[in-house]
């Protein structure tokens, strides 16, 4: 009698894996998922928040309170957060904009920015995994840095030039409500 409930819980858990989905199903026949998010990443030290001085103090003050928050798939609080949960919180609390919940949905909702040189503070940066799906999102700061949730280090600031992230970088995106303000700068 208890087994059907277990299967339902397992199904719901599996379906909820939608954001930060750099996930790969193992080649053997098992239902476990293996996260391969940071394992190929250049392990040089993360960028310290003091090294990145951005103009938007509201954004800086907000994300600084999240630095070090651990990664938790599906999480959206300071107890644990995934990439899209973090970005969703920043946009809601700093800009008053409610974004969709997953990285892929966020990418579709924003105006694309194809050139890294056109990125401005607060723009989103998107990454694709080996299956060519948008699977990770962060917030651009300046000087090719972005703040995001790393599966191994939690909320951190990283360089877009980092070997791992440069390989997966897809493009940036700007929310239409921020477009006019950011384009004037």
N, C-alpha and C positions, 0 to 999 in steps of 0.2 A: 504493500500500500504506500510506503514512503518513497519508493523508487520513482514513480511518476513525478512527484514534486521535485526530486533531485534533478531529473531531466529538464524540467521546466526552468529551474534556476540556472542550470548549465546553459540552456538555450538563450535565456535572457542575458546572461553574462556574456556569451559569445556575440550576441547581436549588439551589445552596448560598446563593443570595441570598434569605434568608428573614428575617433580623433587620434592624432599622433599615431597613425596606423602604419608605421614602418614595421609591419609585422610580416613574418614569413612562416608559412606552415611547414613543419618539418617534413622531410621526405618519407619518413616511416609513417605507417598508418596509425596515428594516434591523434586525439583531439587537442593536445597541448599546443600552445603557440609559443614561438620563440621570438623575443624582441631582439632585433639586430640594429638598434638605433645608434648607439655610440661606440660599438665595438671596433669599428674601423677608423674611428676618429683619431686625429693627431692629438696625443695626450699632453701637449704643452699646457702650461698653466692657464686657467681661465682668466679672462680680463677682469681686473678689479674695477668695481664701480667708481672708485675715485679717479681712475684713469680716463673716464669718459664724462666729459662735462658738456651737457646738452643745454640748449637754449630754453626749452620748455620745462621750467621748474616744476610745474604741476605733474607732468609725466614723470620726471626724475624722482620727485618726492614719492610718488605712488609706487613706481616699480622698485625703488630702493627698499621699501618695506616688505617686498616679496623675495628679495635675493636670498637664496639658500632654502627656500620652501621646497620640500621634497616632491619628487615626481610621483603621481598616483594616477594611473589610467582611469579616465572618467572623472577625476577629481576637479573641484572648482573652488577650493578654499585654501587657506594658509596651512591647513593640516596636510594637504597634498593636492597637487594640481597637475593637469596635463597641459600640453601646449595650447590647445584651443580654449580650454577653461581659463588659463592665465590671460590670454589675449582678450577673451570675452569680458573678463572682469576689468581689465585696464580700459577698454573702450567704453564700457558702461559707466565706470566711476570717474574717469578723466574727461571723456568727451560727451557723455550722455547718449551714446550710440549703442544700440543693442545689435550685436552681430549674431549670425547663425552659430551653431554649436561646434561644427567640425571644421577642420582646416580646409577641406575640399569645398564645403559650402561657403566659407568665408571668401575663398579665392574667386568663386563665381559671382559673389555679391559686390566685388570691388572693381574699380576701373584699373585695368592692367598698366603696369609700369615695366616696360621691357628693358630699359637701360638702368644699370646699377647707379650710374652717375646722376640719374634723375630722382633718386630716392631722397626723401626728406624725413626729418624726425617725425615719428608717429606712423609712418607708412608701414604696411605689413610686408613681410618677406616670406615667400613660400618655397617649399622644397618638395621634390618628388623622390620616391623610392625606386627600387629596381623595377617595379611593375608599372612605372610611369604615371602613378597617381599622386596628386597632391596629398601629402601625408604629414607635413609638419609646417608650423607657422610660428613666426616671431615678430617682434616689433623693431623696426629700424631705429637706431639712435643717431649716429653720425660717424664719419670716418670709417665706413665699412664695418660698423659694429651693430649688433642686434641683441636684444634681451629675449630670452625664451626659456622654456622648460626642457632641460636635458634629462634623459631617463636615468643617467648615472649621477648627476650633480645637482639636480633640482633646478630652480630658477637661477640662471647665470647670464652673464654678458659674454658674447663670443664674437670673433671676427668672421666676417663673410669670406675672408681670405684663408681661413683655416682649411687645410687640405680636404677634410671630410665634408665640410659644409659647402665649399666651393664646387665640389663634385655633384652635390645634390641640389644646388640652387636652381630654382625654376624662374621666378620673377617676383617683382614687387606688386603691391596693390594699394590704391588710395581710395578711401571711402568718399563717395560723392559729396557728403556734407563737409568734409575736411578739404576737399579739392580747392575751393576758392581761397580759403585762408592760406593753405600751404603754397599755392601757386604765386601768391603775392609776395612771399618771403624771398 
